[in-house]
Amino acid sequence: MISTGKIEIIQDPNLRTLIQEYYPKAVDFQNFQNTIILNNMNNYRTALFENNISSMNQGDFNEIQPILTNPRGLIVATENYMYSGRSFLNALYYNEDSMIKRVNELIGKIKKELESK
């Protein structure tokens, strides 16, 4: 709507502002996902590789412990990966100002605006 100039369909100036503010927030969220999470995922995979562990490993810790070459690095990479995943899920779904909640509220307001015409 913004790029085509059809934002004028929305009469409520507050709703127009919310729509226009949504896109930079969505880009920021995507950048967070692409940089932090993917970086931590790569670090985790590297730590697995450095410790001679396949990402498809089905063994338990007692089986892989003797082959670990850098257990501390693996622990740190795993903790970072899990923490960033939790942060991503909180930002997307679970916190008070989650992306899903914002999107659903915005969709509801747009529908209401369009139905009132």
N, CA and C of each residue as an Amber inpcrd file, in Angstrom:
protein
   351
   0.8190000  -1.1940000   0.0000000   0.0000000   0.0000000   0.0000000
   0.8590000   1.2520000   0.0000000   1.9290000   1.2050000   0.7550000
   2.7780000   2.3930000   0.8380000   3.4970000   2.6300000  -0.4840000
   4.1020000   1.5690000  -1.0410000   4.8990000   1.7460000  -2.2560000
   4.0470000   2.0700000  -3.4780000   2.7780000   1.6580000  -3.4720000
   1.9050000   1.9350000  -4.6140000   1.1610000   3.2530000  -4.4630000
   1.2590000   3.8500000  -3.2890000   0.5230000   5.0920000  -3.0460000
  -0.9180000   4.8590000  -2.6490000  -1.2980000   3.6050000  -2.4600000
  -2.6800000   3.2900000  -2.1110000  -2.9220000   3.3440000  -0.6070000
  -1.9710000   3.8650000   0.1200000  -2.1450000   4.0320000   1.5630000
  -3.3090000   4.9760000   1.8540000  -3.6620000   5.7740000   0.8660000
  -4.7760000   6.7170000   1.0220000  -6.1080000   6.0020000   1.2180000
  -6.1620000   4.7050000   0.8990000  -7.3790000   3.9280000   1.1610000
  -7.7220000   3.9830000   2.6390000  -6.6780000   4.0240000   3.4580000
  -6.8540000   4.0970000   4.9060000  -7.0600000   5.5620000   5.2860000
  -8.2280000   5.8620000   5.8030000  -8.5680000   7.2440000   6.1500000
  -7.9980000   7.6630000   7.5080000  -7.9070000   6.7210000   8.4240000
  -7.4510000   7.0200000   9.7780000  -5.9530000   7.3260000   9.7660000
  -5.5600000   8.5660000  10.0730000  -4.1330000   8.9190000  10.0350000
  -3.2960000   8.1370000  11.0510000  -3.8900000   7.7830000  12.1860000
  -3.1530000   6.9900000  13.1820000  -2.8520000   5.5940000  12.6450000
  -3.8190000   5.0190000  11.9380000  -3.6090000   3.6990000  11.3620000
  -2.5690000   3.7570000  10.2510000  -2.5910000   4.8040000   9.4580000
  -1.5560000   4.9650000   8.4240000  -0.1710000   5.0070000   9.0630000
  -0.0710000   5.7410000  10.1450000   1.2120000   5.8380000  10.8510000
   1.6460000   4.4650000  11.3630000   0.7100000   3.7090000  11.9440000
   1.0410000   2.3690000  12.4390000   1.5350000   1.4700000  11.3080000
   0.8910000   1.5580000  10.1530000   1.3130000   0.7580000   9.0010000
   2.7130000   1.1640000   8.5700000   2.9550000   2.4540000   8.4880000
   4.2640000   2.9350000   8.0480000   5.3510000   2.6090000   9.0610000
   5.0160000   2.5710000  10.3500000   5.9970000   2.2390000  11.3790000
   6.2890000   0.7460000  11.4330000   5.3550000  -0.0510000  10.9510000
   5.5210000  -1.4980000  11.0130000   6.7180000  -1.9680000  10.1890000
   6.8690000  -1.4530000   8.9980000   7.8900000  -1.9740000   8.0850000
   9.3140000  -1.8120000   8.6050000   9.7100000  -0.6670000   9.1380000
  11.0760000  -0.5940000   9.6970000  11.2800000  -1.5660000  10.8640000
  10.2240000  -1.7720000  11.6750000  10.3370000  -2.7270000  12.7780000
  10.5000000  -4.1420000  12.2480000   9.7790000  -4.4630000  11.1890000
   9.8940000  -5.7950000  10.5870000  11.2930000  -6.0030000  10.0090000
  11.8480000  -4.9790000   9.3970000  13.2070000  -5.0730000   8.8440000
  14.2110000  -5.2580000   9.9810000  14.0490000  -4.5120000  11.0700000
  14.9360000  -4.6690000  12.2240000  14.8640000  -6.0940000  12.7710000
  13.6530000  -6.6200000  12.8410000  13.4670000  -7.9810000  13.3420000
  14.1500000  -8.9860000  12.4170000  14.0040000  -8.7990000  11.1270000
  14.6510000  -9.6830000  10.1500000  16.1680000  -9.5860000  10.2580000
  16.6840000  -8.3850000  10.4410000  18.1280000  -8.2070000  10.6060000
  18.6300000  -8.9070000  11.8610000  17.8440000  -8.8200000  12.9400000
  18.1910000  -9.5280000  14.1760000  18.3000000 -11.0190000  13.8980000
  17.3020000 -11.5450000  13.2170000  17.2950000 -12.9670000  12.9070000
  18.4960000 -13.3290000  12.0420000  18.7410000 -12.5460000  11.0160000
  19.8090000 -12.8720000  10.0730000  21.1960000 -12.7420000  10.6770000
  21.4050000 -11.7820000  11.5400000  22.7550000 -11.5840000  12.0720000
  23.0010000 -12.3840000  13.3380000  22.2210000 -12.1610000  14.3490000
  22.4880000 -12.7850000  15.6490000  22.2460000 -14.2940000  15.6060000
  21.0690000 -14.6850000  15.1970000  20.7190000 -16.1010000  15.2550000
  21.5490000 -16.9160000  14.2730000  21.6610000 -16.4480000  13.0380000
  22.4460000 -17.2150000  12.0650000  23.9140000 -17.2780000  12.4550000
  24.4290000 -16.1940000  13.0250000  25.8160000 -16.2000000  13.4990000
  26.0030000 -17.2290000  14.6170000  25.0730000 -17.2410000  15.5640000
  25.1680000 -18.2220000  16.6490000  24.9960000 -19.6460000  16.1390000
  24.1400000 -19.8380000  15.1480000  23.9620000 -21.1580000  14.5610000
  25.2560000 -21.6110000  13.8900000  25.9060000 -20.7120000  13.1680000
  27.1860000 -21.0600000  12.5270000  28.2550000 -21.3720000  13.5600000
  28.2950000 -20.5880000  14.6440000  29.2560000 -20.8540000  15.7170000
  29.0020000 -22.2180000  16.3580000  27.7330000 -22.5560000  16.5180000
  27.3710000 -23.8550000  17.0870000  27.8210000 -24.9930000  16.1710000
  27.5570000 -24.8440000  14.8790000  27.9890000 -25.8770000  13.9310000
  29.5050000 -26.0080000  13.9090000  30.1950000 -24.8760000  13.9710000
  31.6570000 -24.9010000  14.0100000  32.1380000 -25.6260000  15.2600000
  31.5080000 -25.3550000  16.4040000  31.8910000 -26.0240000  17.6540000
  31.6470000 -27.5250000  17.5700000  30.5530000 -27.9170000  16.9370000
  30.3150000 -29.3530000  16.7410000  31.4350000 -29.9650000  15.9060000
  31.7560000 -29.3130000  14.7940000  32.8010000 -29.7980000  13.9020000
  34.1460000 -29.8950000  14.6190000  34.4900000 -28.8400000  15.3720000
  35.7730000 -28.8330000  16.0960000  35.8440000 -29.9320000  17.1460000
  34.6920000 -30.3790000  17.6270000  34.6460000 -31.4300000  18.6410000
  34.3340000 -32.8020000  18.0550000  34.4380000 -32.8930000  16.7220000
  34.2360000 -34.1690000  16.0340000  32.8350000 -34.7540000  16.2430000
  31.8460000 -33.8790000  16.3060000  30.4630000 -34.3190000  16.5100000
  29.6640000 -33.9780000  15.2590000  28.9580000 -34.9520000  14.7700000
  28.0750000 -34.7270000  13.6310000  26.8150000 -34.0220000  14.1020000
  26.2760000 -33.1270000  13.2660000  25.0110000 -32.4790000  13.6160000
  23.8650000 -33.4830000  13.6300000  24.1120000 -34.6720000  13.0820000
  23.1050000 -35.7370000  13.0760000  23.3730000 -36.7520000  14.1920000
  24.2550000 -36.4260000  15.1170000  24.6510000 -37.3300000  16.1810000
  23.4440000 -37.7830000  17.0070000  23.3850000 -39.0570000  17.2690000
  22.3120000 -39.6190000  18.0930000  22.8350000 -40.1280000  19.4400000
  24.1330000 -39.9830000  19.6540000  24.7270000 -40.4970000  20.8790000
  24.4520000 -39.5990000  22.0760000  24.5760000 -40.1680000  23.2640000
  24.4250000 -39.3640000  24.4640000  25.7860000 -38.8010000  24.8720000
  25.7880000 -37.9510000  25.8850000  27.0020000 -37.2510000  26.2820000
  28.1130000 -38.2170000  26.6740000  27.7760000 -39.3020000  27.3470000
  28.7960000 -40.2650000  27.7760000  29.5170000 -40.8860000  26.5870000
  28.8280000 -41.0170000  25.4680000  29.4440000 -41.5950000  24.2740000
  30.3590000 -40.6030000  23.5560000  29.9960000 -39.3260000  23.5760000
  30.8010000 -38.3470000  22.8290000  31.8570000 -37.6480000  23.6880000
  31.7170000 -37.7120000  24.9850000  32.6570000 -37.0130000  25.8650000
  34.1180000 -37.3650000  25.5920000  34.4700000 -38.6370000  25.3620000
  35.8940000 -38.9590000  25.1370000  36.4910000 -38.3320000  23.8710000
  35.6550000 -37.9740000  22.8830000  36.2080000 -37.4360000  21.6320000
  36.2350000 -35.9100000  21.5900000  35.6850000 -35.2640000  22.6110000
  35.6300000 -33.8030000  22.6010000  37.0300000 -33.2060000  22.6470000
  37.2700000 -32.2390000  21.7740000  38.5670000 -31.5600000  21.7460000
  38.4910000 -30.1700000  22.3730000  37.2930000 -29.5950000  22.4240000
  37.1050000 -28.2690000  23.0110000  35.7230000 -28.2200000  23.6770000
  35.5630000 -28.9430000  24.7900000  34.2400000 -29.0020000  25.4170000
  33.7290000 -27.6470000  25.8870000  34.6210000 -26.7920000  26.3720000
  34.1880000 -25.4610000  26.8310000  33.6350000 -24.6500000  25.6650000
  34.2980000 -24.7110000  24.5130000  33.8040000 -23.9980000  23.3370000
  32.4460000 -24.5110000  22.8930000  32.2460000 -25.8170000  23.0100000
  30.9640000 -26.4060000  22.6540000  29.8690000 -25.9370000  23.6100000
  30.1860000 -25.8780000  24.8870000  29.2070000 -25.4250000  25.8780000
  28.8180000 -23.9710000  25.6220000  29.8000000 -23.1210000  25.3910000
  29.5240000 -21.7040000  25.1320000  28.6930000 -21.5450000  23.8610000
  29.0700000 -22.2520000  22.7970000  28.3250000 -22.1500000  21.5370000
  26.8910000 -22.6370000  21.7180000  26.7170000 -23.7130000  22.4630000
  25.3730000 -24.2490000  22.7030000  24.5430000 -23.2700000  23.5210000
  25.1220000 -22.7150000  24.5820000  24.3980000 -21.7370000  25.4050000
  23.9960000 -20.5150000  24.5920000  24.9150000 -20.0020000  23.7790000
  24.6020000 -18.8280000  22.9510000  23.4980000 -19.1360000  21.9380000
  23.5730000 -20.3000000  21.3330000  22.5670000 -20.7060000  20.3550000
  21.1940000 -20.8200000  21.0110000  21.1460000 -21.4270000  22.1650000
  19.8730000 -21.5830000  22.8720000  19.3450000 -20.2290000  23.3460000
  20.2190000 -19.3730000  23.8470000  19.7920000 -18.0560000  24.3190000
  19.2460000 -17.2130000  23.1690000  19.9340000 -17.2120000  22.0330000
  19.4490000 -16.4090000  20.9090000  18.1420000 -16.9700000  20.3650000
  17.9990000 -18.2890000  20.3720000  16.7400000 -18.8940000  19.9410000
  15.5990000 -18.4950000  20.8510000  15.8490000 -18.4930000  22.1430000
  14.8250000 -18.0730000  23.1090000  14.4810000 -16.6040000  22.9210000
  15.4860000 -15.7780000  22.7090000  15.2390000 -14.3460000  22.4890000
  14.4130000 -14.1240000  21.2300000  14.7210000 -14.8830000  20.1760000
  13.9670000 -14.7800000  18.9330000  12.5120000 -15.1700000  19.1570000
  12.2810000 -16.2810000  19.8370000  10.9110000 -16.7210000  20.0860000
  10.1490000 -15.7250000  20.9520000  10.8280000 -15.1580000  21.9340000
  10.1750000 -14.1370000  22.7570000   9.7880000 -12.9260000  21.9260000
  10.6950000 -12.4770000  21.0790000  10.4170000 -11.3080000  20.2500000
   9.3190000 -11.6020000  19.2320000   9.2800000 -12.8170000  18.7320000
   8.2860000 -13.1700000  17.7190000   6.9300000 -13.4720000  18.3260000
   6.8910000 -14.2230000  19.4360000   5.6190000 -14.7260000  19.9470000
   5.2390000 -14.2900000  21.3540000   6.1670000 -14.3320000  22.2860000
   5.7870000 -14.4080000  23.6810000   5.8350000 -13.1180000  24.4860000
   6.5860000 -12.1360000  24.1050000   6.6470000 -10.9510000  24.9490000
   5.4630000 -10.0270000  24.6910000   5.3000000  -9.0570000  25.5370000
   4.1510000  -8.1420000  25.4720000   4.0540000  -7.4150000  24.1380000
   5.1900000  -7.1250000  23.5340000   5.2190000  -6.3650000  22.2850000
   5.7360000  -7.2410000  21.1370000   5.2770000  -8.4920000  21.0760000
   5.7820000  -9.4330000  20.0770000   5.3640000  -9.0320000  18.6690000
   6.1410000  -9.4920000  17.7010000   5.8280000  -9.2130000  16.2980000
   4.4660000  -9.7910000  15.9190000   4.1750000 -10.9840000  16.3490000
   2.8980000 -11.6210000  16.0100000   1.7400000 -10.8120000  16.5870000
   1.8800000 -10.3760000  17.8180000   0.8110000  -9.5830000  18.4420000
   0.6260000  -8.2680000  17.6780000   1.7350000  -7.6030000  17.3360000
   1.6410000  -6.3450000  16.5890000   0.9950000  -6.5460000  15.2230000
   1.4050000  -7.6080000  14.5320000   0.8490000  -7.8790000  13.2030000
  -0.6450000  -8.1660000  13.3000000  -1.0390000  -9.0050000  14.2490000
  -2.4570000  -9.3360000  14.3890000  -3.2990000  -8.1180000  14.7470000
  -2.7810000  -7.2610000  15.6260000  -3.5050000  -6.0340000  15.9670000
  -3.6160000  -5.1170000  14.7560000  -2.5450000  -5.0040000  14.0040000
  -2.5570000  -4.1520000  12.8140000  -3.5260000  -4.6940000  11.7600000
  -3.5220000  -5.9810000  11.5510000  -4.4630000  -6.5890000  10.5970000
  -5.8980000  -6.3360000  11.0380000  -6.1610000  -6.5030000  12.3190000
  -7.5080000  -6.2530000  12.8370000  -7.9460000  -4.8130000  12.6050000
  -7.0600000  -3.8640000  12.8410000  -7.3900000  -2.4520000  12.6350000
  -7.6010000  -2.1400000  11.1540000  -6.7890000  -2.7360000  10.2990000
  -6.9540000  -2.5150000   8.8530000  -8.2910000  -3.0850000   8.3880000
  -8.6270000  -4.3070000   8.8180000  -9.9070000  -4.9160000   8.4480000
 -11.0780000  -4.0430000   8.9070000 -10.9940000  -3.5800000  10.1340000
 -12.0550000  -2.7370000  10.6800000 -12.2070000  -1.4670000   9.8620000
 -11.0950000  -0.8710000   9.5000000 -11.1130000   0.3630000   8.6800000
 -11.7370000   0.0990000   7.3100000 -11.3350000  -0.9900000   6.6780000
 -11.8400000  -1.2940000   5.3500000 -13.3140000  -1.7090000   5.3740000
 -13.7300000  -2.3700000   6.4300000 -15.1430000  -2.7760000   6.5640000
 -16.0700000  -1.5890000   6.8200000 -15.5060000  -0.5200000   7.3420000
 -16.3410000   0.6460000   7.6530000 -16.6480000   1.4830000   6.4080000
 -16.1440000   1.0970000   5.2900000 -16.3510000   1.8530000   4.0510000
 -17.5680000   1.3820000   3.3120000
